[in-house]
Amino acid sequence: MSIISDAGKKFVFTDGHAIMALTDFYHDLKDLNQVDWNVMNTQYWNDTNEDPDRKRRRQAEFLVHQSVELDLFLGIGVYNEWMKRQVKDILLTHNIDMYVLVRRNFYF
């Protein structure tokens, strides 16, 4: 996220799903502690009787105004080796050398 900020990009992030009335919006990276990182790191994040707001918080967003140049990306995470080959082929077609990593745990 600091890469985006350091590049002078306008951004906003939320502490929950952006369309929900309870959600707050932030423009300063010092407010990243407002994101519930515990729920962000859980595999199962459905609402419970003890915590009926988990789903909204887990859908926190980091949004960048208009566009992000490809050179600001650290890489691309994909689900499996087949998709990695597909993405690498597309990147090579456009003469782009970018790190593509298989990370099944990025997906749920």
Biotite code that builds the C-alpha atoms (Angstrom):
import biotite.structure as struc

atoms = struc.array([
    struc.Atom([0.000, 0.000, 0.000], chain_id="A", res_id=1, res_name="MET", atom_name="CA", element="C"),
    struc.Atom([2.880, 2.328, 0.610], chain_id="A", res_id=2, res_name="SER", atom_name="CA", element="C"),
    struc.Atom([3.967, 1.668, -2.983], chain_id="A", res_id=3, res_name="ILE", atom_name="CA", element="C"),
    struc.Atom([0.697, 3.241, -4.112], chain_id="A", res_id=4, res_name="ILE", atom_name="CA", element="C"),
    struc.Atom([1.086, 6.147, -1.708], chain_id="A", res_id=5, res_name="SER", atom_name="CA", element="C"),
    struc.Atom([4.751, 6.694, -2.625], chain_id="A", res_id=6, res_name="ASP", atom_name="CA", element="C"),
    struc.Atom([3.771, 6.812, -6.306], chain_id="A", res_id=7, res_name="ALA", atom_name="CA", element="C"),
    struc.Atom([1.425, 9.717, -5.542], chain_id="A", res_id=8, res_name="GLY", atom_name="CA", element="C"),
    struc.Atom([-1.714, 7.743, -6.328], chain_id="A", res_id=9, res_name="LYS", atom_name="CA", element="C"),
    struc.Atom([-4.985, 8.838, -4.756], chain_id="A", res_id=10, res_name="LYS", atom_name="CA", element="C"),
    struc.Atom([-6.510, 6.027, -2.731], chain_id="A", res_id=11, res_name="PHE", atom_name="CA", element="C"),
    struc.Atom([-9.070, 5.237, -0.103], chain_id="A", res_id=12, res_name="VAL", atom_name="CA", element="C"),
    struc.Atom([-9.511, 2.207, 2.093], chain_id="A", res_id=13, res_name="PHE", atom_name="CA", element="C"),
    struc.Atom([-12.346, 0.996, 4.259], chain_id="A", res_id=14, res_name="THR", atom_name="CA", element="C"),
    struc.Atom([-12.807, -0.924, 7.466], chain_id="A", res_id=15, res_name="ASP", atom_name="CA", element="C"),
    struc.Atom([-15.552, -3.014, 5.848], chain_id="A", res_id=16, res_name="GLY", atom_name="CA", element="C"),
    struc.Atom([-17.597, -3.488, 2.702], chain_id="A", res_id=17, res_name="HIS", atom_name="CA", element="C"),
    struc.Atom([-17.783, -0.078, 1.019], chain_id="A", res_id=18, res_name="ALA", atom_name="CA", element="C"),
    struc.Atom([-21.544, -0.077, 0.426], chain_id="A", res_id=19, res_name="ILE", atom_name="CA", element="C"),
    struc.Atom([-22.476, -0.690, 4.054], chain_id="A", res_id=20, res_name="MET", atom_name="CA", element="C"),
    struc.Atom([-23.641, 2.244, 6.189], chain_id="A", res_id=21, res_name="ALA", atom_name="CA", element="C"),
    struc.Atom([-21.446, 1.230, 9.145], chain_id="A", res_id=22, res_name="LEU", atom_name="CA", element="C"),
    struc.Atom([-18.275, 1.328, 7.057], chain_id="A", res_id=23, res_name="THR", atom_name="CA", element="C"),
    struc.Atom([-15.769, 4.133, 7.495], chain_id="A", res_id=24, res_name="ASP", atom_name="CA", element="C"),
    struc.Atom([-13.400, 5.413, 4.802], chain_id="A", res_id=25, res_name="PHE", atom_name="CA", element="C"),
    struc.Atom([-9.768, 6.431, 5.325], chain_id="A", res_id=26, res_name="TYR", atom_name="CA", element="C"),
    struc.Atom([-7.163, 8.278, 3.261], chain_id="A", res_id=27, res_name="HIS", atom_name="CA", element="C"),
    struc.Atom([-4.107, 7.999, 5.508], chain_id="A", res_id=28, res_name="ASP", atom_name="CA", element="C"),
    struc.Atom([-2.058, 4.820, 5.851], chain_id="A", res_id=29, res_name="LEU", atom_name="CA", element="C"),
    struc.Atom([-1.610, 5.536, 9.559], chain_id="A", res_id=30, res_name="LYS", atom_name="CA", element="C"),
    struc.Atom([-5.259, 4.496, 9.888], chain_id="A", res_id=31, res_name="ASP", atom_name="CA", element="C"),
    struc.Atom([-4.627, 0.953, 8.636], chain_id="A", res_id=32, res_name="LEU", atom_name="CA", element="C"),
    struc.Atom([-5.070, -0.162, 12.239], chain_id="A", res_id=33, res_name="ASN", atom_name="CA", element="C"),
    struc.Atom([-8.792, 0.494, 11.710], chain_id="A", res_id=34, res_name="GLN", atom_name="CA", element="C"),
    struc.Atom([-8.915, -2.616, 9.510], chain_id="A", res_id=35, res_name="VAL", atom_name="CA", element="C"),
    struc.Atom([-9.695, -5.758, 11.503], chain_id="A", res_id=36, res_name="ASP", atom_name="CA", element="C"),
    struc.Atom([-6.564, -7.706, 10.573], chain_id="A", res_id=37, res_name="TRP", atom_name="CA", element="C"),
    struc.Atom([-7.605, -10.650, 12.751], chain_id="A", res_id=38, res_name="ASN", atom_name="CA", element="C"),
    struc.Atom([-10.705, -11.291, 10.661], chain_id="A", res_id=39, res_name="VAL", atom_name="CA", element="C"),
    struc.Atom([-8.747, -10.546, 7.453], chain_id="A", res_id=40, res_name="MET", atom_name="CA", element="C"),
    struc.Atom([-6.402, -13.419, 8.301], chain_id="A", res_id=41, res_name="ASN", atom_name="CA", element="C"),
    struc.Atom([-9.099, -15.986, 9.069], chain_id="A", res_id=42, res_name="THR", atom_name="CA", element="C"),
    struc.Atom([-10.106, -18.672, 6.626], chain_id="A", res_id=43, res_name="GLN", atom_name="CA", element="C"),
    struc.Atom([-13.749, -18.688, 7.713], chain_id="A", res_id=44, res_name="TYR", atom_name="CA", element="C"),
    struc.Atom([-15.280, -15.289, 8.293], chain_id="A", res_id=45, res_name="TRP", atom_name="CA", element="C"),
    struc.Atom([-19.015, -15.782, 8.377], chain_id="A", res_id=46, res_name="ASN", atom_name="CA", element="C"),
    struc.Atom([-21.081, -13.802, 10.886], chain_id="A", res_id=47, res_name="ASP", atom_name="CA", element="C"),
    struc.Atom([-21.674, -15.522, 14.219], chain_id="A", res_id=48, res_name="THR", atom_name="CA", element="C"),
    struc.Atom([-23.991, -14.899, 17.156], chain_id="A", res_id=49, res_name="ASN", atom_name="CA", element="C"),
    struc.Atom([-20.993, -13.597, 19.111], chain_id="A", res_id=50, res_name="GLU", atom_name="CA", element="C"),
    struc.Atom([-19.806, -11.387, 16.222], chain_id="A", res_id=51, res_name="ASP", atom_name="CA", element="C"),
    struc.Atom([-22.585, -10.528, 13.733], chain_id="A", res_id=52, res_name="PRO", atom_name="CA", element="C"),
    struc.Atom([-20.366, -8.040, 11.815], chain_id="A", res_id=53, res_name="ASP", atom_name="CA", element="C"),
    struc.Atom([-17.507, -10.283, 10.668], chain_id="A", res_id=54, res_name="ARG", atom_name="CA", element="C"),
    struc.Atom([-18.576, -10.566, 7.042], chain_id="A", res_id=55, res_name="LYS", atom_name="CA", element="C"),
    struc.Atom([-18.749, -6.782, 6.543], chain_id="A", res_id=56, res_name="ARG", atom_name="CA", element="C"),
    struc.Atom([-15.338, -6.250, 8.163], chain_id="A", res_id=57, res_name="ARG", atom_name="CA", element="C"),
    struc.Atom([-13.722, -9.048, 6.134], chain_id="A", res_id=58, res_name="ARG", atom_name="CA", element="C"),
    struc.Atom([-14.742, -7.251, 2.951], chain_id="A", res_id=59, res_name="GLN", atom_name="CA", element="C"),
    struc.Atom([-12.616, -4.182, 3.679], chain_id="A", res_id=60, res_name="ALA", atom_name="CA", element="C"),
    struc.Atom([-11.302, -2.635, 0.487], chain_id="A", res_id=61, res_name="GLU", atom_name="CA", element="C"),
    struc.Atom([-8.265, -0.693, -0.763], chain_id="A", res_id=62, res_name="PHE", atom_name="CA", element="C"),
    struc.Atom([-9.283, 1.344, -3.787], chain_id="A", res_id=63, res_name="LEU", atom_name="CA", element="C"),
    struc.Atom([-7.030, 3.352, -6.099], chain_id="A", res_id=64, res_name="VAL", atom_name="CA", element="C"),
    struc.Atom([-8.386, 6.239, -8.171], chain_id="A", res_id=65, res_name="HIS", atom_name="CA", element="C"),
    struc.Atom([-8.551, 5.594, -11.928], chain_id="A", res_id=66, res_name="GLN", atom_name="CA", element="C"),
    struc.Atom([-5.673, 3.166, -12.552], chain_id="A", res_id=67, res_name="SER", atom_name="CA", element="C"),
    struc.Atom([-2.470, 1.565, -11.300], chain_id="A", res_id=68, res_name="VAL", atom_name="CA", element="C"),
    struc.Atom([0.508, 1.242, -13.605], chain_id="A", res_id=69, res_name="GLU", atom_name="CA", element="C"),
    struc.Atom([1.690, -2.320, -14.014], chain_id="A", res_id=70, res_name="LEU", atom_name="CA", element="C"),
    struc.Atom([5.184, -1.516, -12.762], chain_id="A", res_id=71, res_name="ASP", atom_name="CA", element="C"),
    struc.Atom([3.702, -0.735, -9.329], chain_id="A", res_id=72, res_name="LEU", atom_name="CA", element="C"),
    struc.Atom([2.579, -4.353, -8.919], chain_id="A", res_id=73, res_name="PHE", atom_name="CA", element="C"),
    struc.Atom([4.895, -6.685, -7.028], chain_id="A", res_id=74, res_name="LEU", atom_name="CA", element="C"),
    struc.Atom([3.478, -9.679, -8.908], chain_id="A", res_id=75, res_name="GLY", atom_name="CA", element="C"),
    struc.Atom([0.362, -11.664, -9.635], chain_id="A", res_id=76, res_name="ILE", atom_name="CA", element="C"),
    struc.Atom([-1.071, -14.385, -7.401], chain_id="A", res_id=77, res_name="GLY", atom_name="CA", element="C"),
    struc.Atom([-2.897, -17.259, -9.092], chain_id="A", res_id=78, res_name="VAL", atom_name="CA", element="C"),
    struc.Atom([-4.705, -20.381, -7.923], chain_id="A", res_id=79, res_name="TYR", atom_name="CA", element="C"),
    struc.Atom([-2.738, -23.124, -9.709], chain_id="A", res_id=80, res_name="ASN", atom_name="CA", element="C"),
    struc.Atom([0.103, -23.966, -12.110], chain_id="A", res_id=81, res_name="GLU", atom_name="CA", element="C"),
    struc.Atom([-2.232, -24.077, -15.116], chain_id="A", res_id=82, res_name="TRP", atom_name="CA", element="C"),
    struc.Atom([-3.308, -20.477, -14.483], chain_id="A", res_id=83, res_name="MET", atom_name="CA", element="C"),
    struc.Atom([0.293, -19.459, -13.847], chain_id="A", res_id=84, res_name="LYS", atom_name="CA", element="C"),
    struc.Atom([1.225, -20.683, -17.342], chain_id="A", res_id=85, res_name="ARG", atom_name="CA", element="C"),
    struc.Atom([-1.757, -18.830, -18.835], chain_id="A", res_id=86, res_name="GLN", atom_name="CA", element="C"),
    struc.Atom([-0.827, -15.571, -17.113], chain_id="A", res_id=87, res_name="VAL", atom_name="CA", element="C"),
    struc.Atom([2.874, -15.914, -17.985], chain_id="A", res_id=88, res_name="LYS", atom_name="CA", element="C"),
    struc.Atom([1.968, -16.493, -21.654], chain_id="A", res_id=89, res_name="ASP", atom_name="CA", element="C"),
    struc.Atom([-0.177, -13.352, -21.708], chain_id="A", res_id=90, res_name="ILE", atom_name="CA", element="C"),
    struc.Atom([2.555, -11.310, -20.047], chain_id="A", res_id=91, res_name="LEU", atom_name="CA", element="C"),
    struc.Atom([5.199, -12.606, -22.470], chain_id="A", res_id=92, res_name="LEU", atom_name="CA", element="C"),
    struc.Atom([2.950, -11.714, -25.418], chain_id="A", res_id=93, res_name="THR", atom_name="CA", element="C"),
    struc.Atom([3.174, -8.111, -24.197], chain_id="A", res_id=94, res_name="HIS", atom_name="CA", element="C"),
    struc.Atom([6.902, -8.320, -23.355], chain_id="A", res_id=95, res_name="ASN", atom_name="CA", element="C"),
    struc.Atom([6.189, -8.002, -19.636], chain_id="A", res_id=96, res_name="ILE", atom_name="CA", element="C"),
    struc.Atom([8.421, -9.791, -17.166], chain_id="A", res_id=97, res_name="ASP", atom_name="CA", element="C"),
    struc.Atom([6.507, -10.098, -13.907], chain_id="A", res_id=98, res_name="MET", atom_name="CA", element="C"),
    struc.Atom([6.588, -12.476, -10.982], chain_id="A", res_id=99, res_name="TYR", atom_name="CA", element="C"),
    struc.Atom([3.632, -14.920, -10.992], chain_id="A", res_id=100, res_name="VAL", atom_name="CA", element="C"),
    struc.Atom([3.150, -16.957, -7.847], chain_id="A", res_id=101, res_name="LEU", atom_name="CA", element="C"),
    struc.Atom([0.827, -19.874, -7.126], chain_id="A", res_id=102, res_name="VAL", atom_name="CA", element="C"),
    struc.Atom([-0.883, -19.199, -3.801], chain_id="A", res_id=103, res_name="ARG", atom_name="CA", element="C"),
    struc.Atom([-3.947, -21.360, -3.270], chain_id="A", res_id=104, res_name="ARG", atom_name="CA", element="C"),
    struc.Atom([-4.538, -19.751, 0.108], chain_id="A", res_id=105, res_name="ASN", atom_name="CA", element="C"),
    struc.Atom([-5.227, -16.397, -1.611], chain_id="A", res_id=106, res_name="PHE", atom_name="CA", element="C"),
    struc.Atom([-8.542, -17.896, -2.696], chain_id="A", res_id=107, res_name="TYR", atom_name="CA", element="C"),
    struc.Atom([-11.501, -19.197, -0.759], chain_id="A", res_id=108, res_name="PHE", atom_name="CA", element="C"),
])
